[in-house]
Amino acid sequence: MDAMLILTGLCTIGAIGLLGLALQPSSETSAISQRLEGLRATAAKKGATSLRDQDEMSKSLFVRMVLPLIDRSSKFFGQMTPATSVERARRSIVQAGLQGKITPTQITTFSYILMLLIPFMSLSFAGVPMALLSKSTFILAIGALLGYRLPYGYVQGKAKKRQHEIQKALPFTLDLISISVEAGMALDGAMQIVMEKSRGPMADELNLTLREIRLGKGRNEALVDMADRVGLDDLKSFVTAVTYIARLGGSLVDVIRIQAQVMRTKRRQRAEEKAMKTPVKIMIPLVFFIFPSMFVVILGPAVISIMRSFTGLPG
Protein backbone atom coordinates (compact mmCIF):
# COMPACT_ATOMS: atom_id res chain seq x y z
CA MET A 1 0.00 0.00 0.00
CA ASP A 2 1.27 3.43 -0.89
CA ALA A 3 2.72 5.59 1.89
CA MET A 4 0.65 8.64 0.99
CA LEU A 5 -2.52 6.55 1.03
CA ILE A 6 -1.65 5.38 4.54
CA LEU A 7 -0.95 8.97 5.64
CA THR A 8 -4.27 10.21 4.27
CA GLY A 9 -6.11 7.39 5.96
CA LEU A 10 -4.46 8.13 9.29
CA CYS A 11 -5.34 11.82 9.00
CA THR A 12 -8.97 10.96 8.26
CA ILE A 13 -9.19 8.45 11.11
CA GLY A 14 -7.57 10.93 13.50
CA ALA A 15 -10.00 13.69 12.54
CA ILE A 16 -13.00 11.38 12.97
CA GLY A 17 -11.64 10.18 16.31
CA LEU A 18 -11.20 13.75 17.56
CA LEU A 19 -14.72 14.62 16.46
CA GLY A 20 -16.07 11.59 18.32
CA LEU A 21 -14.04 12.50 21.39
CA ALA A 22 -15.45 16.01 21.30
CA LEU A 23 -19.02 14.75 20.91
CA GLN A 24 -18.72 12.22 23.72
CA PRO A 25 -20.51 13.58 26.81
CA SER A 26 -18.46 13.80 29.97
CA SER A 27 -19.55 13.43 33.58
CA GLU A 28 -18.99 17.14 34.18
CA THR A 29 -21.21 18.00 31.24
CA SER A 30 -23.91 15.61 32.48
CA ALA A 31 -23.90 17.26 35.93
CA ILE A 32 -24.14 20.72 34.38
CA SER A 33 -26.97 19.54 32.13
CA GLN A 34 -28.89 18.21 35.12
CA ARG A 35 -28.49 21.52 36.96
CA LEU A 36 -29.64 23.44 33.87
CA GLU A 37 -32.70 21.20 33.56
CA GLY A 38 -33.55 21.88 37.17
CA LEU A 39 -33.23 25.63 36.69
CA ARG A 40 -35.35 25.50 33.54
CA ALA A 41 -38.06 23.54 35.36
CA THR A 42 -38.07 26.09 38.19
CA ALA A 43 -38.28 28.97 35.73
CA ALA A 44 -41.12 27.26 33.86
CA LYS A 45 -43.10 26.88 37.08
CA LYS A 46 -42.73 30.56 37.81
CA GLY A 47 -43.65 31.53 34.25
CA ALA A 48 -40.30 33.19 33.55
CA THR A 49 -38.60 33.19 30.16
CA SER A 50 -35.16 31.76 29.65
CA LEU A 51 -32.93 34.78 29.11
CA ARG A 52 -29.90 32.52 29.01
CA ASP A 53 -31.26 30.66 25.98
CA GLN A 54 -32.03 33.94 24.23
CA ASP A 55 -28.52 35.20 24.87
CA GLU A 56 -27.06 31.90 23.69
CA MET A 57 -29.05 31.90 20.45
CA SER A 58 -27.94 35.47 19.72
CA LYS A 59 -24.33 34.27 19.42
CA SER A 60 -22.83 33.11 16.14
CA LEU A 61 -22.81 29.50 14.99
CA PHE A 62 -19.04 29.32 15.44
CA VAL A 63 -19.30 30.35 19.10
CA ARG A 64 -22.23 28.05 19.88
CA MET A 65 -21.06 24.87 18.13
CA VAL A 66 -17.43 24.97 16.99
CA LEU A 67 -15.81 26.45 20.12
CA PRO A 68 -17.28 23.81 22.49
CA LEU A 69 -15.92 21.05 20.24
CA ILE A 70 -12.53 22.76 20.20
CA ASP A 71 -12.56 23.05 24.00
CA ARG A 72 -13.03 19.31 24.38
CA SER A 73 -10.30 18.54 21.86
CA SER A 74 -7.92 20.99 23.56
CA LYS A 75 -7.42 18.53 26.43
CA PHE A 76 -5.55 16.30 23.98
CA PHE A 77 -3.72 18.95 21.96
CA GLY A 78 -2.84 21.15 24.94
CA GLN A 79 -0.19 18.69 26.09
CA MET A 80 1.62 18.68 22.74
CA THR A 81 1.47 22.41 22.04
CA PRO A 82 4.74 24.31 22.68
CA ALA A 83 4.60 27.16 25.15
CA THR A 84 5.95 29.56 22.50
CA SER A 85 2.96 28.85 20.23
CA VAL A 86 0.53 29.48 23.07
CA GLU A 87 2.28 32.74 24.00
CA ARG A 88 2.30 33.89 20.36
CA ALA A 89 -1.43 33.16 20.11
CA ARG A 90 -2.10 35.00 23.38
CA ARG A 91 -0.21 38.07 22.19
CA SER A 92 -2.08 38.10 18.87
CA ILE A 93 -5.44 37.73 20.65
CA VAL A 94 -4.66 40.67 22.94
CA GLN A 95 -3.54 42.85 20.03
CA ALA A 96 -6.67 41.92 18.08
CA GLY A 97 -8.92 42.88 20.99
CA LEU A 98 -10.43 39.38 21.27
CA GLN A 99 -9.86 38.86 25.00
CA GLY A 100 -12.73 36.95 26.52
CA LYS A 101 -13.97 35.77 23.13
CA ILE A 102 -11.34 33.15 22.34
CA THR A 103 -8.40 31.63 24.21
CA PRO A 104 -4.87 30.76 23.01
CA THR A 105 -5.57 27.07 23.57
CA GLN A 106 -8.60 27.25 21.30
CA ILE A 107 -6.52 28.87 18.55
CA THR A 108 -3.76 26.25 18.72
CA THR A 109 -6.26 23.38 18.90
CA PHE A 110 -8.23 24.72 15.94
CA SER A 111 -5.02 24.97 13.91
CA TYR A 112 -4.19 21.30 14.59
CA ILE A 113 -7.71 20.19 13.64
CA LEU A 114 -7.60 22.13 10.37
CA MET A 115 -4.14 20.77 9.66
CA LEU A 116 -5.68 17.27 9.69
CA LEU A 117 -8.95 18.10 7.90
CA ILE A 118 -7.97 20.47 5.09
CA PRO A 119 -5.56 18.09 3.25
CA PHE A 120 -8.27 15.45 2.95
CA MET A 121 -10.89 18.06 1.99
CA SER A 122 -8.60 19.60 -0.61
CA LEU A 123 -8.10 16.20 -2.26
CA SER A 124 -11.83 15.60 -2.25
CA PHE A 125 -12.69 18.96 -3.79
CA ALA A 126 -9.87 18.66 -6.32
CA GLY A 127 -11.35 15.37 -7.54
CA VAL A 128 -8.13 13.40 -7.08
CA PRO A 129 -8.86 9.66 -7.27
CA MET A 130 -7.54 7.39 -4.54
CA ALA A 131 -5.20 5.70 -7.01
CA LEU A 132 -3.33 8.95 -7.61
CA LEU A 133 -2.73 9.89 -3.98
CA SER A 134 0.94 9.08 -4.35
CA LYS A 135 1.18 11.98 -6.81
CA SER A 136 -0.65 14.42 -4.54
CA THR A 137 2.08 15.10 -2.01
CA PHE A 138 2.15 18.77 -2.92
CA ILE A 139 -1.61 19.15 -2.36
CA LEU A 140 -1.38 17.42 1.02
CA ALA A 141 1.55 19.58 2.15
CA ILE A 142 -0.09 22.83 1.05
CA GLY A 143 -3.39 21.82 2.69
CA ALA A 144 -1.69 20.94 5.99
CA LEU A 145 0.29 24.19 6.01
CA LEU A 146 -2.80 26.22 5.15
CA GLY A 147 -4.84 24.52 7.86
CA TYR A 148 -2.19 25.17 10.50
CA ARG A 149 -1.68 28.83 9.59
CA LEU A 150 -5.31 29.78 8.95
CA PRO A 151 -6.37 30.50 12.58
CA TYR A 152 -3.13 32.33 13.34
CA GLY A 153 -3.40 34.32 10.12
CA TYR A 154 -6.97 35.35 10.86
CA VAL A 155 -6.15 36.59 14.37
CA GLN A 156 -2.95 38.32 13.23
CA GLY A 157 -4.85 39.99 10.39
CA LYS A 158 -7.41 41.40 12.81
CA ALA A 159 -4.56 42.53 15.08
CA LYS A 160 -2.83 44.41 12.24
CA LYS A 161 -6.11 46.01 11.17
CA ARG A 162 -6.77 47.13 14.72
CA GLN A 163 -3.24 48.52 15.09
CA HIS A 164 -3.71 50.45 11.84
CA GLU A 165 -6.95 51.98 13.12
CA ILE A 166 -5.31 52.95 16.40
CA GLN A 167 -2.37 54.45 14.54
CA LYS A 168 -4.69 56.60 12.43
CA ALA A 169 -6.67 57.76 15.48
CA LEU A 170 -3.61 58.48 17.63
CA PRO A 171 -2.85 62.08 16.44
CA PHE A 172 -6.48 63.10 16.90
CA THR A 173 -6.57 61.45 20.32
CA LEU A 174 -3.42 63.23 21.47
CA ASP A 175 -4.79 66.56 20.24
CA LEU A 176 -7.95 66.10 22.31
CA ILE A 177 -5.91 65.08 25.35
CA SER A 178 -3.64 68.10 24.90
CA ILE A 179 -6.61 70.50 24.66
CA SER A 180 -8.25 68.97 27.73
CA VAL A 181 -5.05 69.13 29.78
CA GLU A 182 -4.48 72.76 28.74
CA ALA A 183 -8.01 73.52 29.97
CA GLY A 184 -6.99 72.37 33.45
CA MET A 185 -8.08 68.74 33.52
CA ALA A 186 -5.97 65.89 34.80
CA LEU A 187 -4.69 63.25 32.40
CA ASP A 188 -7.27 60.74 33.62
CA GLY A 189 -10.10 63.21 33.02
CA ALA A 190 -8.73 64.05 29.58
CA MET A 191 -8.64 60.36 28.68
CA GLN A 192 -12.24 60.07 29.91
CA ILE A 193 -13.30 62.95 27.63
CA VAL A 194 -11.57 61.39 24.63
CA MET A 195 -13.15 58.03 25.38
CA GLU A 196 -16.62 59.59 25.48
CA LYS A 197 -16.17 61.74 22.36
CA SER A 198 -14.66 59.09 20.07
CA ARG A 199 -15.36 55.56 18.89
CA GLY A 200 -13.16 52.70 17.80
CA PRO A 201 -10.28 50.59 19.14
CA MET A 202 -8.45 53.59 20.62
CA ALA A 203 -11.50 54.52 22.69
CA ASP A 204 -11.85 50.90 23.81
CA GLU A 205 -8.24 50.81 24.99
CA LEU A 206 -8.66 54.08 26.89
CA ASN A 207 -11.82 52.70 28.51
CA LEU A 208 -10.00 49.57 29.63
CA THR A 209 -7.08 51.62 30.96
CA LEU A 210 -9.39 53.90 32.96
CA ARG A 211 -11.17 50.89 34.45
CA GLU A 212 -7.83 49.47 35.57
CA ILE A 213 -6.94 52.80 37.18
CA ARG A 214 -10.29 52.90 39.02
CA LEU A 215 -9.67 49.36 40.29
CA GLY A 216 -6.45 50.48 41.97
CA LYS A 217 -3.70 50.07 39.39
CA GLY A 218 -1.22 52.94 39.11
CA ARG A 219 -1.68 55.30 36.20
CA ASN A 220 1.81 54.79 34.80
CA GLU A 221 1.48 51.02 35.11
CA ALA A 222 -1.92 51.07 33.38
CA LEU A 223 -0.53 53.18 30.52
CA VAL A 224 2.43 50.82 30.08
CA ASP A 225 0.05 47.85 30.00
CA MET A 226 -2.04 49.60 27.34
CA ALA A 227 1.04 50.13 25.18
CA ASP A 228 2.03 46.47 25.60
CA ARG A 229 -1.48 45.31 24.65
CA VAL A 230 -1.59 47.38 21.48
CA GLY A 231 2.02 46.68 20.46
CA LEU A 232 2.35 49.95 18.52
CA ASP A 233 5.67 51.82 18.56
CA ASP A 234 4.05 55.26 18.35
CA LEU A 235 1.87 54.57 21.38
CA LYS A 236 4.84 53.14 23.28
CA SER A 237 6.86 56.31 22.67
CA PHE A 238 3.97 58.47 23.90
CA VAL A 239 3.52 56.37 27.05
CA THR A 240 7.28 56.41 27.70
CA ALA A 241 7.37 60.21 27.47
CA VAL A 242 4.34 60.66 29.75
CA THR A 243 5.61 58.25 32.42
CA TYR A 244 9.07 59.82 32.28
CA ILE A 245 7.66 63.31 32.88
CA ALA A 246 5.38 61.99 35.63
CA ARG A 247 8.37 60.56 37.50
CA LEU A 248 10.77 63.47 37.04
CA GLY A 249 8.31 66.35 36.98
CA GLY A 250 7.71 68.83 34.19
CA SER A 251 5.07 70.27 31.91
CA LEU A 252 2.76 67.48 30.83
CA VAL A 253 0.99 69.81 28.37
CA ASP A 254 4.19 70.50 26.43
CA VAL A 255 5.05 66.81 26.27
CA ILE A 256 1.62 65.85 24.93
CA ARG A 257 1.67 68.70 22.40
CA ILE A 258 5.10 67.66 21.15
CA GLN A 259 4.05 64.03 20.93
CA ALA A 260 0.94 64.99 18.95
CA GLN A 261 3.08 66.97 16.51
CA VAL A 262 5.47 64.03 16.16
CA MET A 263 2.54 61.68 15.45
CA ARG A 264 1.20 63.98 12.72
CA THR A 265 4.67 64.23 11.17
CA LYS A 266 5.07 60.45 11.17
CA ARG A 267 1.62 60.04 9.66
CA ARG A 268 2.51 62.42 6.82
CA GLN A 269 5.82 60.62 6.26
CA ARG A 270 4.07 57.25 6.09
CA ALA A 271 1.63 58.64 3.52
CA GLU A 272 4.52 60.00 1.44
CA GLU A 273 6.31 56.65 1.70
CA LYS A 274 3.23 54.80 0.43
CA ALA A 275 2.90 57.28 -2.41
CA MET A 276 6.53 56.68 -3.42
CA LYS A 277 6.00 52.91 -3.39
CA THR A 278 2.91 53.08 -5.61
CA PRO A 279 4.75 53.24 -9.00
CA VAL A 280 6.86 50.22 -8.06
CA LYS A 281 3.79 48.21 -7.06
CA ILE A 282 1.98 49.19 -10.25
CA MET A 283 4.80 47.74 -12.35
CA ILE A 284 3.89 44.15 -11.41
CA PRO A 285 0.33 44.11 -12.87
CA LEU A 286 1.45 46.43 -15.65
CA VAL A 287 4.18 44.07 -16.89
CA PHE A 288 2.44 40.75 -16.35
CA PHE A 289 -1.17 41.61 -17.23
CA ILE A 290 -1.67 44.93 -19.03
CA PHE A 291 1.30 44.91 -21.43
CA PRO A 292 0.68 41.34 -22.72
CA SER A 293 -2.96 42.20 -23.41
CA MET A 294 -1.95 45.34 -25.28
CA PHE A 295 0.62 43.41 -27.32
CA VAL A 296 -1.96 40.83 -28.27
CA VAL A 297 -4.47 43.50 -29.37
CA ILE A 298 -1.96 45.66 -31.25
CA LEU A 299 0.44 43.11 -32.72
CA GLY A 300 -1.93 40.17 -33.07
CA PRO A 301 -3.44 41.14 -36.45
CA ALA A 302 -0.01 42.04 -37.86
CA VAL A 303 1.46 38.69 -36.78
CA ILE A 304 -1.46 36.82 -38.34
CA SER A 305 -1.05 38.73 -41.62
CA ILE A 306 2.69 38.01 -41.74
CA MET A 307 2.14 34.30 -41.07
CA ARG A 308 -0.46 34.10 -43.83
CA SER A 309 1.82 35.88 -46.28
CA PHE A 310 4.68 33.44 -45.61
CA THR A 311 2.54 30.34 -45.65
CA GLY A 312 0.56 31.41 -48.70
CA LEU A 313 -2.79 31.02 -46.99
CA PRO A 314 -5.63 33.17 -48.32
CA GLY A 315 -6.43 36.27 -46.25
TORMAR-224193 format. One record per residue (C-alpha): x, y, z. Coordinates in steps of 0.001 Angstrom, whole numbers, plus 500000, padded with zeros to 6 digits. Example, Ala and Ser with C-alpha at 12.3 -4.5 7.8 and 13.67 -1.06 7.14 Angstrom:
// TORMAR-224193
512300495500507800 513670498940507140 
// end
This chain:
// TORMAR-224193
500000500000500000 501269503435499109 502719505594501887 500653508639500986 497476506551501025 498349505375504541 499055508968505639 495732510215504270 493886507386505962 495541508131509290 494657511822509005 491030510959508258 490809508447511114 492433510930513499 490001513693512535 486997511378512971 488358510185516314 488796513751517563 485279514618516464 483925511588518319 485964512496521387 484551516006521299 480977514753520909 481278512221523717 479488513576526808 481539513802529969 480455513432533585 481006517137534181 478788518000531238 476092515611532481 476101517257535925 475858520718534380 473025519536532134 471108518205535121 471513521515536959 470363523445533874 467301521200533556 466454521875537173 466774525627536687 464649525500533542 461936523540535364 461927526093538191 461723528972535733 458879527263533863 456902526880537080 457267530559537811 456351531535534253 459702533186533555 461398533191530159 464842531755529654 467067534775529110 470096532517529013 468739530664525975 467972533935524231 471482535201524869 472938531896523692 470952531904520448 472061535467519718 475669534266519419 477174533110516141 477189529495514992 480959529323515441 480704530348519102 477774528047519875 478944524871518126 482568524974516990 484189526449520118 482719523808522493 484083521052520236 487469522755520198 487438523050524000 486970519306524376 489695518539521856 492080520995523556 492580518531526428 494449516301523982 496277518953521964 497158521148524940 499806518687526093 501620518675522744 501466522411522039 504736524313522677 504603527165525146 505952529555522501 502964528851520230 500525529480523072 502284532737524000 502302533894520364 498568533157520111 497903534996523377 499790538072522186 497917538095518875 494560537732520649 495340540671522939 496457542852520026 493326541922518080 491078542878520991 489572539379521271 490145538856524998 487273536947526522 486026535766523131 488661533151522341 491603531635524209 495127530759523008 494430527073523572 491403527255521297 493483528872518552 496237526253518717 493743523376518900 491773524719515944 494981524975513913 495810521302514595 492295520187513640 492397522132510372 495861520766509665 494317517275509687 491050518097507903 492034520473505095 494444518092503247 491730515446502950 489106518055501995 491403519598499390 491904516203497742 488166515596497747 487308518962496209 490129518658493675 488650515367492463 491872513402492915 491142509659492731 492457507395495462 494802505696492995 496666508945492386 497265509892496021 500939509081495647 501184511976493185 499350514415495456 502082515098497990 502145518767497078 498392519149497642 498625517421501022 501548519577502148 499910522827501046 496615521820502686 498314520944505990 500294524191506013 497199526224505149 495157524523507856 497811525167510496 498322528826509585 494690529778508947 493626530502512582 496873532327513342 496604534319510122 493028535354510864 493850536595514365 497046538316513233 495146539990510386 492591541396512808 495440542530515076 497173544411512237 493892546010511166 493230547126514724 496759548517515086 496287550448511841 493046551980513116 494686552952516399 497634554451514542 495307556600512431 493330557758515479 496390558477517630 497151562079516440 493516563101516898 493427561447520323 496582563225521470 495207566558520239 492050566105522313 494089565077525349 496364568100524903 493393570497524661 491754568973527734 494952569128529782 495523572756528742 491988573519529969 493013572372533452 491925568744533515 494034565894534804 495308563252532400 492725560736533620 489904563208533018 491273564055529578 491360560362528678 487757560070529907 486702562955527629 488430561391524629 486845558029525379 483380559586525483 483830561739522361 485335559088520066 484641555563518885 486836552698517803 489723550587519138 491546553585520623 488503554524522692 488154550896523812 491765550811524990 491337554075526893 488184552703528506 490004549567529629 492917551618530957 490607553898532959 488833550887534451 492172549474535566 493057552804537176 489714552896539025 490329549363540292 493548550479541968 496304550074539394 498778552938539108 498317555305536197 501807554789534798 501484551023535106 498084551072533381 499475553179530521 502431550822530078 500052547851530000 497956549596527341 501040550128525181 502025546473525600 498520545313524648 498411547377521477 502017546675520457 502349549950518516 505671551820518556 504046555263518350 501868554575521377 504839553136523279 506858556307522669 503972558465523903 503519556369527050 507277556414527700 507369560211527467 504344560657529749 505606558249532415 509070559819532284 507659563307532877 505379561991535629 508367560557537497 510766563468537044 508307566347536983 507714568831534186 505075570269531913 502756567484530833 500992569812528375 504186570502526428 505046566813526269 501616565847524932 501671568700522402 505105567665521146 504054564031520932 500937564989518946 503077566974516510 505467564033516159 502536561682515453 501203563982512721 504671564233511166 505069560451511173 501624560038509658 502513562416506816 505815560620506260 504066557246506088 501629558643503523 504515559998501439 506314556651501696 503234554796500431 502897557284497586 506531556682496585 506004552910496606 502911553077494388 504747553241491003 506856550216491945 503787548208492945 501976549193489749 504800547735487650 503886544146488585 500330544109487128 501453546428484352 504184544074483111 502442540747483654 498834541606482769 498328544934480969 501305544911478565 500679541338477282 497040542197476590 498047545341474720 500623543412472676 498037540830471726 495530543495470632 498039545664468755 500444543112467278 498073540168466933 496560541138463545 499990542038462137 501458538690463224 498538536820461662 498946538734458381 502687538009458258 502140534305458935 499540534101456167 501822535879453715 504681533441454394 502541530340454355 500563531408451302 497212531025453007 494370533174451684 493566536275453755 
// end
